[in-house]
């Protein structure tokens, strides 16, 4: 590029670059900075950054060694603070200033990242001190930097010529906050968070949260004009690989085309299927197709939307970590005692209101002729602080944002881990958003992609599947949701390559997908989190399930049959293993184990534990079926048919103490209809439609004549764990590593050492050295088979 080739030999001749990494200090007001940062992006001198990339080890090493004397990193920081302040204050955006600031932020980000990877926390901050490296004001430059960065993000208009500047400002914030990854999870927050959470930035929290969430919801693509500017591609290409083997980026349009799903393999492994079932061979990784739309789960956020959501998640998922930090820094760093234990970004996110709803309420008030009483502030659960107290948030003080736009963007990008995480925080903790998504039926946009994630669960990482399940569980807590999804019909669903289902409600599709998810992950039965959440979701739906599709009925009963067979085989094996008769050889037991679908167990104790888990799952499924029969049997004749067809499967449960009471109702119903069918059609009916007609004819009187036993309603509510940080903080940073395009050297990271991540970790030194659908088809009758 340019008039000359870029070689390592050019590096010593590049005087501006050598001055930056050298021993001589360059004052913040020197004209050097303008000239140096302007030349980085020029077409004739852009070889500077290429050389900086190729020789990054030696150059960045020199910068790290010389900076404690030259102070060029804090000097560059001060220069950038002045340039950003100019942009914030000036109504007219000057192109030259934008480019200089953008390039400067990029170089600062690369320098910061390198120092973090090769310095302890104390040594890192000494590189940013204005005075002595060991002086008391080592945080002063960073303390001044964050407020200006936040004001730039919130106040500078997002235009074609400022789009990349905004992106670079976001990425610099992310890199500065990434110090948390270099500490263990149990440690207090890094010092950099003190200025962000309790310093001057705290007052900017409402505006920043609003801007970040707006950037996410607007999801602006990279301006088309920038695709043709080679200098921008050059800068970001260099930024992508310098100081750590980052992903090479050629054009902005494809910057995040390879994100979480392409960089990590699914944490949920393929499940072996039981002996009576053939493996599912079709569309495990394809999207769920319906008549309404092709439900795709591979849409991605554009560049600015993506980095905004990542920064927002980093700021708002700090909960218990705040409390641990208070005792460490409160004496010297936090002057406002009222702010202790609070995360202003989290509080703001949890108190946001819908701007459209609020506007309608204001219009309604303006239209009224009578005088309204004065309103008083009320406690908002969404304004909860991190130490468990409630924060009083008035309606007028809460920021307002377009909730509809948030739902739209989240729904289209749910397979990108940051989107369901952000949606979870809003649905679970913001009562205004939760009310909106239920009252305005916003879940209609979110439900299809959620089901698609579960439908493709083997193709996604386990955390994404868990988040989808949690969101679905929270939705099912609302009774209206359960009723609505069973009245919203889809003309057809391409369930597999060989099966298309007609006239399916979203409720039936939900039951189908949840049962499929359990079946695909039967070998993960010990993962109670997965199965308990699925069963709890089904249980919440059960009292309101109506007109359940025949295929969904067959699948639900077929899953129960599958688990009962597995339970019986496990019992048989345990009996034979504990049999005093020594004639049963070890070889015979091994052969028996190999011919079953049981999870490989080395000890009898493990098999006993598995048996207990199987019994829990079976009982839960029985309670779900019992709940449907008790509440909505009249509108579910297909379920009765499926139960009658598989009636023999329940034989072993009738004498089992764990199942007797809950099987009783099912037996009463099946006995009642068996008698009716035999009376009208004979002992061996041959016409499935005739059997269905008998069921439909008598189903209306069954509940009165059968006198079914009443059980407590099944109601499950999602409750966040006492220490959510243990899950969310490592998860958020793992998402940042996958989605940001920034390569953080895993050997330097300590955060994931105690977290369920496949990441190599090392300790930190003061100065680190540099050197199954066929299953369900087998289990279904679809009313083409005759009861025996």
LINZIBEL-V708123 format. One record per backbone hydrogen bond with DSSP energy under -1.0 kcal/mol. NH is the residue of the N-H (numbers start at 1). CO is the residue of the C=O. If there is no record, write none. Layout:
((NH;CO) (NH;CO))
This chain:
((10;7) (11;8) (14;11) (15;13) (18;14) (19;15) (20;16) (21;17) (30;27) (35;31) (36;32) (37;33) (38;34) (39;35) (40;36) (48;45) (50;46) (51;47) (52;48) (53;49) (54;50) (55;51) (56;53) (59;55) (60;56) (61;57) (62;58) (63;59) (64;60) (65;61) (66;62) (67;63) (69;66) (70;66) (71;67) (75;71) (76;72) (77;73) (78;74) (79;75) (80;76) (81;77) (82;78) (83;79) (84;80) (85;81) (86;82) (87;83) (88;84) (89;85) (90;86) (98;94) (99;95) (100;96) (101;97) (102;98) (103;99) (104;100) (105;101) (106;102) (107;103) (108;104) (109;105) (110;106) (111;107) (112;108) (113;109) (114;110) (115;111) (116;112) (117;113) (118;114) (119;115) (120;766) (124;120) (125;121) (126;122) (128;125) (135;132) (140;137) (143;139) (144;140) (145;141) (146;142) (148;144) (149;145) (150;146) (151;147) (152;148) (153;149) (154;150) (155;151) (156;152) (162;159) (163;159) (166;162) (167;163) (168;164) (169;165) (170;166) (171;167) (172;168) (173;169) (174;170) (175;171) (176;172) (177;173) (178;174) (180;177) (181;178) (182;179) (183;180) (187;184) (193;190) (194;191) (197;193) (198;194) (201;195) (202;199) (204;201) (205;202) (208;204) (209;205) (210;206) (211;207) (212;208) (213;209) (214;210) (215;211) (216;212) (217;213) (218;214) (219;215) (226;223) (227;224) (228;225) (229;226) (233;229) (234;230) (235;231) (236;232) (237;233) (238;234) (239;235) (240;236) (241;238) (242;238) (245;241) (255;252) (257;254) (262;259) (263;259) (264;260) (277;274) (290;293) (291;492) (295;288) (296;294) (306;302) (307;303) (308;304) (309;305) (310;306) (311;307) (312;308) (313;309) (314;310) (315;311) (316;312) (317;313) (322;319) (324;320) (325;321) (326;322) (329;325) (330;326) (333;329) (339;336) (340;337) (342;339) (347;343) (348;344) (349;345) (350;346) (351;348) (353;399) (355;401) (358;354) (359;355) (360;356) (361;357) (362;358) (363;359) (364;360) (365;361) (366;362) (367;363) (383;380) (384;381) (385;389) (388;385) (398;394) (401;353) (403;401) (406;402) (407;403) (408;404) (409;405) (410;406) (411;407) (412;408) (416;413) (419;416) (421;417) (422;418) (423;419) (424;420) (425;421) (426;422) (427;423) (428;424) (429;425) (430;426) (434;430) (435;431) (436;432) (437;433) (438;434) (439;435) (440;436) (443;437) (444;441) (445;442) (447;443) (450;446) (451;447) (452;448) (453;449) (454;450) (455;451) (456;452) (457;454) (459;456) (465;461) (466;462) (467;463) (468;464) (469;465) (470;466) (471;467) (472;468) (473;469) (474;470) (475;471) (476;472) (478;475) (482;478) (483;479) (484;480) (485;481) (487;484) (490;504) (493;501) (494;289) (495;493) (496;499) (501;493) (503;491) (504;490) (506;488) (507;485) (509;505) (510;506) (511;507) (512;508) (513;509) (514;510) (515;511) (516;512) (517;513) (518;514) (519;515) (520;516) (521;517) (522;519) (524;521) (525;522) (527;524) (528;526) (531;527) (532;528) (533;529) (534;530) (535;531) (536;532) (537;533) (538;534) (539;535) (540;536) (541;537) (542;538) (544;541) (545;542) (547;635) (553;549) (554;550) (555;551) (556;552) (557;553) (558;554) (559;555) (560;556) (561;557) (562;558) (563;559) (564;560) (565;561) (566;562) (567;563) (568;564) (569;565) (570;566) (571;567) (572;568) (573;569) (574;570) (575;571) (576;572) (577;573) (578;574) (584;581) (589;585) (590;586) (591;587) (592;588) (593;589) (594;590) (595;591) (596;593) (607;603) (608;604) (609;605) (610;606) (611;607) (612;608) (613;609) (614;610) (615;611) (616;612) (617;613) (618;614) (619;615) (620;616) (621;617) (622;618) (623;619) (624;620) (625;621) (626;622) (627;623) (628;624) (629;625) (630;626) (631;627) (632;628) (636;633) (640;636) (641;637) (642;638) (643;639) (644;640) (645;641) (646;642) (647;644) (649;646) (650;647) (651;648) (653;650) (656;653) (659;656) (660;656) (663;659) (664;660) (667;663) (668;664) (669;665) (670;666) (671;667) (672;668) (673;669) (674;670) (675;671) (676;672) (677;673) (678;674) (679;675) (680;676) (681;677) (682;678) (691;687) (692;688) (693;689) (694;690) (695;691) (696;692) (697;693) (698;694) (699;695) (701;698) (705;701) (706;702) (707;703) (726;723) (727;724) (728;724) (729;725) (731;727) (732;728) (733;729) (734;730) (735;731) (736;732) (737;733) (738;734) (739;735) (740;736) (748;745) (749;746) (750;181) (751;181) (753;750) (757;755) (759;757) (775;772) (776;772) (777;773) (778;774) (779;775) (784;781))
